[in-house]
Amino acid sequence: MNVKVHLDYAEYDPLKRTAEALGCEVEDVVYTAINEYMLRLGNFKEHCGPECKKIHTDFASMRAEVHNQKLARKNNLPKWADSAGSAHNYEGFGPDEPTKSSQAKF
């Protein structure tokens, strides 16, 4: 079975840099992120504070978080995406001049 995730370049590029830094493929980073999320759904004693626990243990909160992310993605980039967290076009940079997010490790 395959799952396809459609990403903007601003989302893909930080994943690619991370994969290169870790010596793996983008798919490996994505799988690891999914694995971490799925594991946190049942184990929070060491990983999360109260709000994190609520998002990952309460069904209504989990559902709301997934739907909020889905809606937010329509018009916004995630904080870790290139050019995220700023009015990039208003700063004089075009979409062909991406800027690495301060939230991205690599």
C-alpha positions as CSV (number, residue, x, y, z in Angstrom):
1,M,0.0,0.0,0.0
2,N,1.2,3.5,-0.8
3,V,0.4,6.8,0.7
4,K,1.0,10.0,-1.3
5,V,1.6,13.3,0.4
6,H,1.5,16.4,-1.7
7,L,3.9,19.1,-0.5
8,D,4.8,22.5,-1.7
9,Y,8.5,23.1,-2.4
10,A,8.6,25.2,0.7
11,E,7.6,22.1,2.6
12,Y,9.6,19.6,0.7
13,D,12.9,21.4,0.7
14,P,13.4,21.4,4.5
15,L,12.5,17.6,4.5
16,K,15.1,17.1,1.7
17,R,17.8,19.0,3.7
18,T,17.0,17.0,6.8
19,A,17.2,13.7,4.9
20,E,20.5,14.7,3.4
21,A,21.9,15.7,6.8
22,L,20.8,12.4,8.3
23,G,22.0,10.3,5.3
24,C,18.6,9.0,4.4
25,E,15.7,9.6,2.0
26,V,12.8,12.0,2.5
27,E,10.4,9.1,2.8
28,D,12.4,7.9,5.8
29,V,12.0,11.3,7.6
30,V,8.3,11.3,6.8
31,Y,7.8,7.7,8.0
32,T,9.7,8.6,11.2
33,A,7.5,11.6,11.8
34,I,4.4,9.4,11.3
35,N,5.8,6.7,13.6
36,E,6.6,9.3,16.4
37,Y,3.0,10.7,16.1
38,M,1.4,7.3,16.2
39,L,3.5,6.2,19.2
40,R,2.7,9.4,21.1
41,L,-1.0,8.7,20.8
42,G,-0.6,6.2,23.6
43,N,2.5,7.2,25.6
44,F,2.9,10.7,27.1
45,K,4.4,10.3,30.5
46,E,7.9,11.3,29.2
47,H,7.1,13.2,26.0
48,C,4.3,15.8,26.6
49,G,3.0,18.5,28.9
50,P,-0.8,18.8,29.6
51,E,-1.8,20.4,26.3
52,C,0.2,17.8,24.3
53,K,-1.4,15.0,26.3
54,K,-4.8,16.4,25.6
55,I,-4.2,16.7,21.8
56,H,-3.0,13.1,21.7
57,T,-5.4,11.4,24.1
58,D,-8.7,13.1,23.9
59,F,-10.6,12.0,20.8
60,A,-12.3,15.3,20.2
61,S,-9.0,17.2,20.7
62,M,-7.2,14.8,18.3
63,R,-9.9,15.2,15.7
64,A,-9.9,19.0,16.1
65,E,-6.1,19.1,15.7
66,V,-6.1,17.1,12.5
67,H,-8.9,19.2,11.0
68,N,-7.2,22.4,12.1
69,Q,-4.0,21.4,10.4
70,K,-5.9,20.4,7.3
71,L,-7.6,23.8,7.2
72,A,-4.5,25.8,8.1
73,R,-2.6,24.1,5.3
74,K,-4.9,25.5,2.6
75,N,-3.5,29.0,3.1
76,N,-0.4,28.7,5.3
77,L,2.9,26.9,5.4
78,P,3.9,25.1,8.5
79,K,6.4,26.8,10.8
80,W,9.2,24.5,9.6
81,A,8.7,25.2,5.9
82,D,10.9,27.5,4.0
83,S,9.8,31.2,4.2
84,A,7.4,30.2,7.0
85,G,6.5,32.6,9.8
86,S,6.9,35.7,7.8
87,A,5.2,37.9,5.1
88,H,7.8,36.7,2.6
89,N,6.4,38.4,-0.4
90,Y,5.9,41.6,1.5
91,E,9.6,41.6,2.5
92,G,10.6,41.9,-1.2
93,F,11.3,38.3,-1.9
94,G,9.4,36.4,-4.5
95,P,8.3,32.8,-4.3
96,D,11.3,31.8,-6.4
97,E,13.6,33.1,-3.6
98,P,12.8,30.8,-0.6
99,T,14.3,31.6,2.8
100,K,15.0,28.9,5.3
101,S,12.7,29.0,8.3
102,S,14.2,29.7,11.6
103,Q,12.2,26.7,12.9
104,A,14.0,24.2,10.5
105,K,17.0,22.4,11.9
106,F,18.6,21.8,8.6
